[in-house]
Amino acid sequence: MKKDVKVSLGCKSQIVQFINMNSKSSCEIDVQDGHSFIDGKSIVGLLSLNLYRPLDVTVIGDDKKITNLIKDYDTHNLLLAE
């Protein structure tokens, strides 16, 4: 399964939470800022993006794992309403 969501990382703690959640997940996470694509588990890659704008996140993997990861994003107020 593949799921696309938009996230907003407004502060350092949200960036750390996002990387921690992604690193613990077995899903593939791709992040795009409109110009560049990076691995959602790479803090260096993430910091190279424009974090002032919402990020497009694609999560690929098992349905249940994707659902759990997206719920974690929502719990930490990272998801943007679509």
PDB file of N, CA, C and O in Angstrom:
ATOM      1  N   MET A   1       0.841  -1.181   0.000  1.00  0.00           N
ATOM      2  CA  MET A   1       0.000   0.000   0.000  1.00  0.00           C
ATOM      3  C   MET A   1       0.885   1.241   0.000  1.00  0.00           C
ATOM      4  O   MET A   1       2.029   1.218   0.452  1.00  0.00           O
ATOM      5  N   LYS A   2       0.324   2.308  -0.515  1.00  0.00           N
ATOM      6  CA  LYS A   2       1.024   3.588  -0.584  1.00  0.00           C
ATOM      7  C   LYS A   2       0.050   4.666  -0.117  1.00  0.00           C
ATOM      8  O   LYS A   2      -1.108   4.682  -0.533  1.00  0.00           O
ATOM      9  N   LYS A   3       0.520   5.567   0.748  1.00  0.00           N
ATOM     10  CA  LYS A   3      -0.332   6.638   1.267  1.00  0.00           C
ATOM     11  C   LYS A   3       0.441   7.942   1.214  1.00  0.00           C
ATOM     12  O   LYS A   3       1.600   8.001   1.626  1.00  0.00           O
ATOM     13  N   ASP A   4      -0.205   8.999   0.702  1.00  0.00           N
ATOM     14  CA  ASP A   4       0.399  10.330   0.626  1.00  0.00           C
ATOM     15  C   ASP A   4      -0.257  11.233   1.664  1.00  0.00           C
ATOM     16  O   ASP A   4      -1.482  11.277   1.779  1.00  0.00           O
ATOM     17  N   VAL A   5       0.574  11.955   2.419  1.00  0.00           N
ATOM     18  CA  VAL A   5       0.088  12.924   3.408  1.00  0.00           C
ATOM     19  C   VAL A   5       0.946  14.174   3.342  1.00  0.00           C
ATOM     20  O   VAL A   5       2.037  14.160   2.772  1.00  0.00           O
ATOM     21  N   LYS A   6       0.448  15.254   3.925  1.00  0.00           N
ATOM     22  CA  LYS A   6       1.227  16.490   4.050  1.00  0.00           C
ATOM     23  C   LYS A   6       1.539  16.691   5.523  1.00  0.00           C
ATOM     24  O   LYS A   6       0.674  16.538   6.385  1.00  0.00           O
ATOM     25  N   VAL A   7       2.794  17.036   5.796  1.00  0.00           N
ATOM     26  CA  VAL A   7       3.197  17.316   7.169  1.00  0.00           C
ATOM     27  C   VAL A   7       3.839  18.689   7.252  1.00  0.00           C
ATOM     28  O   VAL A   7       4.346  19.230   6.269  1.00  0.00           O
ATOM     29  N   SER A   8       3.801  19.231   8.456  1.00  0.00           N
ATOM     30  CA  SER A   8       4.438  20.511   8.730  1.00  0.00           C
ATOM     31  C   SER A   8       5.362  20.326   9.919  1.00  0.00           C
ATOM     32  O   SER A   8       4.948  19.832  10.968  1.00  0.00           O
ATOM     33  N   LEU A   9       6.610  20.721   9.752  1.00  0.00           N
ATOM     34  CA  LEU A   9       7.601  20.607  10.818  1.00  0.00           C
ATOM     35  C   LEU A   9       8.000  22.019  11.229  1.00  0.00           C
ATOM     36  O   LEU A   9       8.902  22.616  10.641  1.00  0.00           O
ATOM     37  N   GLY A  10       7.323  22.543  12.240  1.00  0.00           N
ATOM     38  CA  GLY A  10       7.497  23.934  12.601  1.00  0.00           C
ATOM     39  C   GLY A  10       8.583  24.227  13.621  1.00  0.00           C
ATOM     40  O   GLY A  10       8.956  25.384  13.811  1.00  0.00           O
ATOM     41  N   CYS A  11       9.100  23.184  14.285  1.00  0.00           N
ATOM     42  CA  CYS A  11      10.116  23.431  15.304  1.00  0.00           C
ATOM     43  C   CYS A  11      11.050  22.218  15.413  1.00  0.00           C
ATOM     44  O   CYS A  11      10.781  21.150  14.863  1.00  0.00           O
ATOM     45  N   LYS A  12      12.132  22.416  16.126  1.00  0.00           N
ATOM     46  CA  LYS A  12      13.154  21.379  16.266  1.00  0.00           C
ATOM     47  C   LYS A  12      12.577  20.090  16.843  1.00  0.00           C
ATOM     48  O   LYS A  12      12.914  19.003  16.374  1.00  0.00           O
ATOM     49  N   SER A  13      11.719  20.193  17.845  1.00  0.00           N
ATOM     50  CA  SER A  13      11.167  18.982  18.470  1.00  0.00           C
ATOM     51  C   SER A  13      10.305  18.189  17.485  1.00  0.00           C
ATOM     52  O   SER A  13      10.288  16.959  17.537  1.00  0.00           O
ATOM     53  N   GLN A  14       9.597  18.869  16.597  1.00  0.00           N
ATOM     54  CA  GLN A  14       8.796  18.170  15.593  1.00  0.00           C
ATOM     55  C   GLN A  14       9.692  17.461  14.569  1.00  0.00           C
ATOM     56  O   GLN A  14       9.373  16.360  14.121  1.00  0.00           O
ATOM     57  N   ILE A  15      10.790  18.081  14.209  1.00  0.00           N
ATOM     58  CA  ILE A  15      11.735  17.448  13.286  1.00  0.00           C
ATOM     59  C   ILE A  15      12.301  16.180  13.916  1.00  0.00           C
ATOM     60  O   ILE A  15      12.373  15.139  13.264  1.00  0.00           O
ATOM     61  N   VAL A  16      12.700  16.268  15.180  1.00  0.00           N
ATOM     62  CA  VAL A  16      13.260  15.113  15.895  1.00  0.00           C
ATOM     63  C   VAL A  16      12.211  14.007  16.004  1.00  0.00           C
ATOM     64  O   VAL A  16      12.518  12.839  15.770  1.00  0.00           O
ATOM     65  N   GLN A  17      10.971  14.369  16.358  1.00  0.00           N
ATOM     66  CA  GLN A  17       9.898  13.375  16.463  1.00  0.00           C
ATOM     67  C   GLN A  17       9.658  12.689  15.122  1.00  0.00           C
ATOM     68  O   GLN A  17       9.518  11.467  15.062  1.00  0.00           O
ATOM     69  N   PHE A  18       9.612  13.466  14.057  1.00  0.00           N
ATOM     70  CA  PHE A  18       9.371  12.934  12.716  1.00  0.00           C
ATOM     71  C   PHE A  18      10.447  11.922  12.343  1.00  0.00           C
ATOM     72  O   PHE A  18      10.128  10.831  11.871  1.00  0.00           O
ATOM     73  N   ILE A  19      11.705  12.264  12.544  1.00  0.00           N
ATOM     74  CA  ILE A  19      12.810  11.356  12.222  1.00  0.00           C
ATOM     75  C   ILE A  19      12.756  10.110  13.101  1.00  0.00           C
ATOM     76  O   ILE A  19      12.951   9.000  12.605  1.00  0.00           O
ATOM     77  N   ASN A  20      12.496  10.274  14.391  1.00  0.00           N
ATOM     78  CA  ASN A  20      12.422   9.127  15.295  1.00  0.00           C
ATOM     79  C   ASN A  20      11.318   8.162  14.897  1.00  0.00           C
ATOM     80  O   ASN A  20      11.534   6.950  14.867  1.00  0.00           O
ATOM     81  N   MET A  21      10.136   8.687  14.589  1.00  0.00           N
ATOM     82  CA  MET A  21       9.018   7.828  14.179  1.00  0.00           C
ATOM     83  C   MET A  21       9.356   7.101  12.879  1.00  0.00           C
ATOM     84  O   MET A  21       9.108   5.902  12.754  1.00  0.00           O
ATOM     85  N   ASN A  22       9.917   7.818  11.919  1.00  0.00           N
ATOM     86  CA  ASN A  22      10.260   7.210  10.637  1.00  0.00           C
ATOM     87  C   ASN A  22      11.335   6.142  10.791  1.00  0.00           C
ATOM     88  O   ASN A  22      11.264   5.092  10.153  1.00  0.00           O
ATOM     89  N   SER A  23      12.326   6.405  11.631  1.00  0.00           N
ATOM     90  CA  SER A  23      13.429   5.462  11.815  1.00  0.00           C
ATOM     91  C   SER A  23      12.968   4.153  12.447  1.00  0.00           C
ATOM     92  O   SER A  23      13.533   3.095  12.169  1.00  0.00           O
ATOM     93  N   LYS A  24      11.951   4.221  13.289  1.00  0.00           N
ATOM     94  CA  LYS A  24      11.429   3.021  13.955  1.00  0.00           C
ATOM     95  C   LYS A  24      10.493   2.225  13.059  1.00  0.00           C
ATOM     96  O   LYS A  24      10.191   1.067  13.345  1.00  0.00           O
ATOM     97  N   SER A  25      10.041   2.835  11.993  1.00  0.00           N
ATOM     98  CA  SER A  25       9.089   2.186  11.094  1.00  0.00           C
ATOM     99  C   SER A  25       9.819   1.350  10.042  1.00  0.00           C
ATOM    100  O   SER A  25      10.916   1.695   9.603  1.00  0.00           O
ATOM    101  N   SER A  26       9.188   0.248   9.650  1.00  0.00           N
ATOM    102  CA  SER A  26       9.754  -0.568   8.569  1.00  0.00           C
ATOM    103  C   SER A  26       9.253  -0.101   7.203  1.00  0.00           C
ATOM    104  O   SER A  26       9.629  -0.664   6.175  1.00  0.00           O
ATOM    105  N   CYS A  27       8.409   0.925   7.194  1.00  0.00           N
ATOM    106  CA  CYS A  27       7.885   1.467   5.936  1.00  0.00           C
ATOM    107  C   CYS A  27       8.965   2.277   5.220  1.00  0.00           C
ATOM    108  O   CYS A  27       9.906   2.778   5.835  1.00  0.00           O
ATOM    109  N   GLU A  28       8.800   2.388   3.918  1.00  0.00           N
ATOM    110  CA  GLU A  28       9.641   3.290   3.128  1.00  0.00           C
ATOM    111  C   GLU A  28       8.974   4.661   3.170  1.00  0.00           C
ATOM    112  O   GLU A  28       7.774   4.776   2.921  1.00  0.00           O
ATOM    113  N   ILE A  29       9.742   5.693   3.481  1.00  0.00           N
ATOM    114  CA  ILE A  29       9.193   7.034   3.614  1.00  0.00           C
ATOM    115  C   ILE A  29       9.969   7.977   2.697  1.00  0.00           C
ATOM    116  O   ILE A  29      11.177   8.157   2.848  1.00  0.00           O
ATOM    117  N   ASP A  30       9.260   8.569   1.752  1.00  0.00           N
ATOM    118  CA  ASP A  30       9.849   9.532   0.829  1.00  0.00           C
ATOM    119  C   ASP A  30       9.267  10.905   1.137  1.00  0.00           C
ATOM    120  O   ASP A  30       8.059  11.043   1.330  1.00  0.00           O
ATOM    121  N   VAL A  31      10.120  11.916   1.184  1.00  0.00           N
ATOM    122  CA  VAL A  31       9.687  13.274   1.516  1.00  0.00           C
ATOM    123  C   VAL A  31      10.092  14.195   0.374  1.00  0.00           C
ATOM    124  O   VAL A  31      11.191  14.090  -0.169  1.00  0.00           O
ATOM    125  N   GLN A  32       9.177  15.105   0.019  1.00  0.00           N
ATOM    126  CA  GLN A  32       9.431  16.056  -1.056  1.00  0.00           C
ATOM    127  C   GLN A  32       8.999  17.445  -0.602  1.00  0.00           C
ATOM    128  O   GLN A  32       7.963  17.602   0.044  1.00  0.00           O
ATOM    129  N   ASP A  33       9.801  18.450  -0.943  1.00  0.00           N
ATOM    130  CA  ASP A  33       9.452  19.833  -0.616  1.00  0.00           C
ATOM    131  C   ASP A  33       9.023  20.621  -1.850  1.00  0.00           C
ATOM    132  O   ASP A  33       8.942  21.849  -1.806  1.00  0.00           O
ATOM    133  N   GLY A  34       8.754  19.938  -2.922  1.00  0.00           N
ATOM    134  CA  GLY A  34       8.382  20.604  -4.167  1.00  0.00           C
ATOM    135  C   GLY A  34       9.482  20.533  -5.204  1.00  0.00           C
ATOM    136  O   GLY A  34       9.212  20.595  -6.403  1.00  0.00           O
ATOM    137  N   HIS A  35      10.729  20.401  -4.753  1.00  0.00           N
ATOM    138  CA  HIS A  35      11.861  20.339  -5.669  1.00  0.00           C
ATOM    139  C   HIS A  35      12.708  19.088  -5.462  1.00  0.00           C
ATOM    140  O   HIS A  35      13.145  18.461  -6.427  1.00  0.00           O
ATOM    141  N   SER A  36      12.937  18.731  -4.214  1.00  0.00           N
ATOM    142  CA  SER A  36      13.855  17.635  -3.892  1.00  0.00           C
ATOM    143  C   SER A  36      13.127  16.485  -3.213  1.00  0.00           C
ATOM    144  O   SER A  36      12.174  16.691  -2.461  1.00  0.00           O
ATOM    145  N   PHE A  37      13.592  15.266  -3.491  1.00  0.00           N
ATOM    146  CA  PHE A  37      13.104  14.066  -2.822  1.00  0.00           C
ATOM    147  C   PHE A  37      14.208  13.561  -1.901  1.00  0.00           C
ATOM    148  O   PHE A  37      15.377  13.528  -2.286  1.00  0.00           O
ATOM    149  N   ILE A  38      13.832  13.164  -0.675  1.00  0.00           N
ATOM    150  CA  ILE A  38      14.821  12.587   0.237  1.00  0.00           C
ATOM    151  C   ILE A  38      14.200  11.388   0.963  1.00  0.00           C
ATOM    152  O   ILE A  38      12.983  11.200   0.967  1.00  0.00           O
ATOM    153  N   ASP A  39      15.058  10.602   1.562  1.00  0.00           N
ATOM    154  CA  ASP A  39      14.630   9.495   2.412  1.00  0.00           C
ATOM    155  C   ASP A  39      14.136  10.092   3.721  1.00  0.00           C
ATOM    156  O   ASP A  39      14.859  10.856   4.361  1.00  0.00           O
ATOM    157  N   GLY A  40      12.920   9.758   4.128  1.00  0.00           N
ATOM    158  CA  GLY A  40      12.324  10.311   5.342  1.00  0.00           C
ATOM    159  C   GLY A  40      12.981   9.852   6.623  1.00  0.00           C
ATOM    160  O   GLY A  40      12.598  10.297   7.705  1.00  0.00           O
ATOM    161  N   LYS A  41      13.967   8.965   6.525  1.00  0.00           N
ATOM    162  CA  LYS A  41      14.687   8.499   7.709  1.00  0.00           C
ATOM    163  C   LYS A  41      16.041   9.186   7.853  1.00  0.00           C
ATOM    164  O   LYS A  41      16.793   8.888   8.781  1.00  0.00           O
ATOM    165  N   SER A  42      16.350  10.095   6.946  1.00  0.00           N
ATOM    166  CA  SER A  42      17.642  10.777   6.929  1.00  0.00           C
ATOM    167  C   SER A  42      17.522  12.193   7.486  1.00  0.00           C
ATOM    168  O   SER A  42      16.897  13.057   6.871  1.00  0.00           O
ATOM    169  N   ILE A  43      18.119  12.424   8.641  1.00  0.00           N
ATOM    170  CA  ILE A  43      18.059  13.769   9.229  1.00  0.00           C
ATOM    171  C   ILE A  43      18.830  14.768   8.370  1.00  0.00           C
ATOM    172  O   ILE A  43      18.409  15.917   8.232  1.00  0.00           O
ATOM    173  N   VAL A  44      19.945  14.346   7.795  1.00  0.00           N
ATOM    174  CA  VAL A  44      20.721  15.238   6.933  1.00  0.00           C
ATOM    175  C   VAL A  44      19.896  15.607   5.699  1.00  0.00           C
ATOM    176  O   VAL A  44      19.853  16.770   5.297  1.00  0.00           O
ATOM    177  N   GLY A  45      19.247  14.614   5.110  1.00  0.00           N
ATOM    178  CA  GLY A  45      18.404  14.881   3.956  1.00  0.00           C
ATOM    179  C   GLY A  45      17.251  15.803   4.304  1.00  0.00           C
ATOM    180  O   GLY A  45      16.939  16.727   3.553  1.00  0.00           O
ATOM    181  N   LEU A  46      16.620  15.553   5.438  1.00  0.00           N
ATOM    182  CA  LEU A  46      15.488  16.365   5.859  1.00  0.00           C
ATOM    183  C   LEU A  46      15.893  17.818   6.078  1.00  0.00           C
ATOM    184  O   LEU A  46      15.164  18.735   5.700  1.00  0.00           O
ATOM    185  N   LEU A  47      17.047  18.024   6.683  1.00  0.00           N
ATOM    186  CA  LEU A  47      17.505  19.384   6.946  1.00  0.00           C
ATOM    187  C   LEU A  47      17.922  20.116   5.676  1.00  0.00           C
ATOM    188  O   LEU A  47      18.091  21.335   5.695  1.00  0.00           O
ATOM    189  N   SER A  48      18.090  19.388   4.572  1.00  0.00           N
ATOM    190  CA  SER A  48      18.428  20.032   3.299  1.00  0.00           C
ATOM    191  C   SER A  48      17.186  20.569   2.587  1.00  0.00           C
ATOM    192  O   SER A  48      17.303  21.281   1.590  1.00  0.00           O
ATOM    193  N   LEU A  49      15.992  20.228   3.098  1.00  0.00           N
ATOM    194  CA  LEU A  49      14.750  20.673   2.471  1.00  0.00           C
ATOM    195  C   LEU A  49      14.308  22.027   3.023  1.00  0.00           C
ATOM    196  O   LEU A  49      14.802  22.487   4.052  1.00  0.00           O
ATOM    197  N   ASN A  50      13.380  22.644   2.326  1.00  0.00           N
ATOM    198  CA  ASN A  50      12.763  23.886   2.784  1.00  0.00           C
ATOM    199  C   ASN A  50      11.689  23.528   3.798  1.00  0.00           C
ATOM    200  O   ASN A  50      10.582  23.148   3.417  1.00  0.00           O
ATOM    201  N   LEU A  51      12.003  23.643   5.088  1.00  0.00           N
ATOM    202  CA  LEU A  51      11.078  23.246   6.143  1.00  0.00           C
ATOM    203  C   LEU A  51      10.069  24.338   6.486  1.00  0.00           C
ATOM    204  O   LEU A  51       9.247  24.160   7.384  1.00  0.00           O
ATOM    205  N   TYR A  52      10.123  25.457   5.785  1.00  0.00           N
ATOM    206  CA  TYR A  52       9.159  26.530   6.014  1.00  0.00           C
ATOM    207  C   TYR A  52       7.843  26.271   5.285  1.00  0.00           C
ATOM    208  O   TYR A  52       6.842  26.941   5.538  1.00  0.00           O
ATOM    209  N   ARG A  53       7.853  25.308   4.393  1.00  0.00           N
ATOM    210  CA  ARG A  53       6.660  24.947   3.629  1.00  0.00           C
ATOM    211  C   ARG A  53       6.221  23.549   4.022  1.00  0.00           C
ATOM    212  O   ARG A  53       7.035  22.763   4.507  1.00  0.00           O
ATOM    213  N   PRO A  54       4.945  23.221   3.821  1.00  0.00           N
ATOM    214  CA  PRO A  54       4.496  21.849   4.079  1.00  0.00           C
ATOM    215  C   PRO A  54       5.255  20.866   3.192  1.00  0.00           C
ATOM    216  O   PRO A  54       5.608  21.176   2.054  1.00  0.00           O
ATOM    217  N   LEU A  55       5.493  19.692   3.728  1.00  0.00           N
ATOM    218  CA  LEU A  55       6.213  18.650   3.005  1.00  0.00           C
ATOM    219  C   LEU A  55       5.240  17.571   2.549  1.00  0.00           C
ATOM    220  O   LEU A  55       4.308  17.217   3.271  1.00  0.00           O
ATOM    221  N   ASP A  56       5.463  17.054   1.354  1.00  0.00           N
ATOM    222  CA  ASP A  56       4.688  15.926   0.850  1.00  0.00           C
ATOM    223  C   ASP A  56       5.415  14.650   1.258  1.00  0.00           C
ATOM    224  O   ASP A  56       6.584  14.450   0.928  1.00  0.00           O
ATOM    225  N   VAL A  57       4.700  13.793   1.980  1.00  0.00           N
ATOM    226  CA  VAL A  57       5.290  12.551   2.479  1.00  0.00           C
ATOM    227  C   VAL A  57       4.546  11.376   1.867  1.00  0.00           C
ATOM    228  O   VAL A  57       3.317  11.322   1.911  1.00  0.00           O
ATOM    229  N   THR A  58       5.289  10.438   1.298  1.00  0.00           N
ATOM    230  CA  THR A  58       4.731   9.202   0.762  1.00  0.00           C
ATOM    231  C   THR A  58       5.235   8.061   1.631  1.00  0.00           C
ATOM    232  O   THR A  58       6.440   7.872   1.797  1.00  0.00           O
ATOM    233  N   VAL A  59       4.290   7.302   2.183  1.00  0.00           N
ATOM    234  CA  VAL A  59       4.624   6.164   3.036  1.00  0.00           C
ATOM    235  C   VAL A  59       4.231   4.907   2.273  1.00  0.00           C
ATOM    236  O   VAL A  59       3.094   4.774   1.820  1.00  0.00           O
ATOM    237  N   ILE A  60       5.182   3.985   2.135  1.00  0.00           N
ATOM    238  CA  ILE A  60       4.957   2.749   1.386  1.00  0.00           C
ATOM    239  C   ILE A  60       5.244   1.567   2.301  1.00  0.00           C
ATOM    240  O   ILE A  60       6.298   1.501   2.934  1.00  0.00           O
ATOM    241  N   GLY A  61       4.300   0.638   2.364  1.00  0.00           N
ATOM    242  CA  GLY A  61       4.509  -0.548   3.191  1.00  0.00           C
ATOM    243  C   GLY A  61       3.200  -1.248   3.501  1.00  0.00           C
ATOM    244  O   GLY A  61       2.206  -1.093   2.792  1.00  0.00           O
ATOM    245  N   ASP A  62       3.223  -2.019   4.573  1.00  0.00           N
ATOM    246  CA  ASP A  62       2.069  -2.775   5.042  1.00  0.00           C
ATOM    247  C   ASP A  62       0.973  -1.811   5.516  1.00  0.00           C
ATOM    248  O   ASP A  62       1.262  -0.817   6.182  1.00  0.00           O
ATOM    249  N   ASP A  63      -0.280  -2.108   5.171  1.00  0.00           N
ATOM    250  CA  ASP A  63      -1.410  -1.233   5.510  1.00  0.00           C
ATOM    251  C   ASP A  63      -1.440  -0.856   6.984  1.00  0.00           C
ATOM    252  O   ASP A  63      -1.585   0.319   7.322  1.00  0.00           O
ATOM    253  N   LYS A  64      -1.305  -1.835   7.855  1.00  0.00           N
ATOM    254  CA  LYS A  64      -1.389  -1.588   9.297  1.00  0.00           C
ATOM    255  C   LYS A  64      -0.245  -0.695   9.776  1.00  0.00           C
ATOM    256  O   LYS A  64      -0.454   0.203  10.591  1.00  0.00           O
ATOM    257  N   LYS A  65       0.951  -0.941   9.274  1.00  0.00           N
ATOM    258  CA  LYS A  65       2.113  -0.142   9.677  1.00  0.00           C
ATOM    259  C   LYS A  65       1.991   1.296   9.184  1.00  0.00           C
ATOM    260  O   LYS A  65       2.362   2.233   9.891  1.00  0.00           O
ATOM    261  N   ILE A  66       1.473   1.467   7.975  1.00  0.00           N
ATOM    262  CA  ILE A  66       1.253   2.814   7.438  1.00  0.00           C
ATOM    263  C   ILE A  66       0.234   3.552   8.296  1.00  0.00           C
ATOM    264  O   ILE A  66       0.443   4.707   8.666  1.00  0.00           O
ATOM    265  N   THR A  67      -0.872   2.877   8.610  1.00  0.00           N
ATOM    266  CA  THR A  67      -1.920   3.482   9.429  1.00  0.00           C
ATOM    267  C   THR A  67      -1.375   3.902  10.790  1.00  0.00           C
ATOM    268  O   THR A  67      -1.670   4.999  11.266  1.00  0.00           O
ATOM    269  N   ASN A  68      -0.587   3.041  11.415  1.00  0.00           N
ATOM    270  CA  ASN A  68      -0.014   3.356  12.728  1.00  0.00           C
ATOM    271  C   ASN A  68       0.942   4.542  12.651  1.00  0.00           C
ATOM    272  O   ASN A  68       0.920   5.408  13.526  1.00  0.00           O
ATOM    273  N   LEU A  69       1.779   4.595  11.618  1.00  0.00           N
ATOM    274  CA  LEU A  69       2.728   5.694  11.468  1.00  0.00           C
ATOM    275  C   LEU A  69       1.996   7.019  11.256  1.00  0.00           C
ATOM    276  O   LEU A  69       2.366   8.034  11.845  1.00  0.00           O
ATOM    277  N   ILE A  70       0.973   7.013  10.427  1.00  0.00           N
ATOM    278  CA  ILE A  70       0.214   8.240  10.169  1.00  0.00           C
ATOM    279  C   ILE A  70      -0.541   8.683  11.425  1.00  0.00           C
ATOM    280  O   ILE A  70      -0.679   9.881  11.673  1.00  0.00           O
ATOM    281  N   LYS A  71      -1.026   7.730  12.214  1.00  0.00           N
ATOM    282  CA  LYS A  71      -1.649   8.090  13.500  1.00  0.00           C
ATOM    283  C   LYS A  71      -0.629   8.745  14.422  1.00  0.00           C
ATOM    284  O   LYS A  71      -0.955   9.690  15.140  1.00  0.00           O
ATOM    285  N   ASP A  72       0.609   8.244  14.405  1.00  0.00           N
ATOM    286  CA  ASP A  72       1.676   8.867  15.205  1.00  0.00           C
ATOM    287  C   ASP A  72       1.943  10.291  14.739  1.00  0.00           C
ATOM    288  O   ASP A  72       2.126  11.187  15.562  1.00  0.00           O
ATOM    289  N   TYR A  73       1.967  10.508  13.421  1.00  0.00           N
ATOM    290  CA  TYR A  73       2.131  11.864  12.895  1.00  0.00           C
ATOM    291  C   TYR A  73       1.028  12.770  13.448  1.00  0.00           C
ATOM    292  O   TYR A  73       1.290  13.887  13.896  1.00  0.00           O
ATOM    293  N   ASP A  74      -0.202  12.271  13.407  1.00  0.00           N
ATOM    294  CA  ASP A  74      -1.345  13.059  13.869  1.00  0.00           C
ATOM    295  C   ASP A  74      -1.249  13.327  15.375  1.00  0.00           C
ATOM    296  O   ASP A  74      -1.535  14.438  15.822  1.00  0.00           O
ATOM    297  N   THR A  75      -0.855  12.339  16.147  1.00  0.00           N
ATOM    298  CA  THR A  75      -0.714  12.490  17.596  1.00  0.00           C
ATOM    299  C   THR A  75       0.271  13.597  17.945  1.00  0.00           C
ATOM    300  O   THR A  75       0.093  14.303  18.938  1.00  0.00           O
ATOM    301  N   HIS A  76       1.302  13.747  17.135  1.00  0.00           N
ATOM    302  CA  HIS A  76       2.334  14.759  17.380  1.00  0.00           C
ATOM    303  C   HIS A  76       2.092  16.056  16.588  1.00  0.00           C
ATOM    304  O   HIS A  76       2.989  16.885  16.441  1.00  0.00           O
ATOM    305  N   ASN A  77       0.857  16.207  16.084  1.00  0.00           N
ATOM    306  CA  ASN A  77       0.436  17.431  15.379  1.00  0.00           C
ATOM    307  C   ASN A  77       1.318  17.776  14.180  1.00  0.00           C
ATOM    308  O   ASN A  77       1.646  18.939  13.948  1.00  0.00           O
ATOM    309  N   LEU A  78       1.689  16.757  13.434  1.00  0.00           N
ATOM    310  CA  LEU A  78       2.499  16.974  12.242  1.00  0.00           C
ATOM    311  C   LEU A  78       1.664  17.001  10.966  1.00  0.00           C
ATOM    312  O   LEU A  78       2.087  17.579   9.965  1.00  0.00           O
ATOM    313  N   LEU A  79       0.487  16.383  10.987  1.00  0.00           N
ATOM    314  CA  LEU A  79      -0.350  16.291   9.789  1.00  0.00           C
ATOM    315  C   LEU A  79      -1.057  17.603   9.501  1.00  0.00           C
ATOM    316  O   LEU A  79      -1.502  18.298  10.414  1.00  0.00           O
ATOM    317  N   LEU A  80      -1.154  17.927   8.242  1.00  0.00           N
ATOM    318  CA  LEU A  80      -1.953  19.072   7.786  1.00  0.00           C
ATOM    319  C   LEU A  80      -3.275  18.536   7.252  1.00  0.00           C
ATOM    320  O   LEU A  80      -3.317  17.476   6.628  1.00  0.00           O
ATOM    321  N   ALA A  81      -4.332  19.261   7.495  1.00  0.00           N
ATOM    322  CA  ALA A  81      -5.647  18.867   6.958  1.00  0.00           C
ATOM    323  C   ALA A  81      -5.619  18.985   5.445  1.00  0.00           C
ATOM    324  O   ALA A  81      -5.078  19.942   4.892  1.00  0.00           O
ATOM    325  N   GLU A  82      -6.202  18.015   4.794  1.00  0.00           N
ATOM    326  CA  GLU A  82      -6.208  18.032   3.325  1.00  0.00           C
ATOM    327  C   GLU A  82      -7.539  18.480   2.796  1.00  0.00           C
ATOM    328  O   GLU A  82      -7.727  18.556   1.582  1.00  0.00           O
TER     329      GLU A  82
END
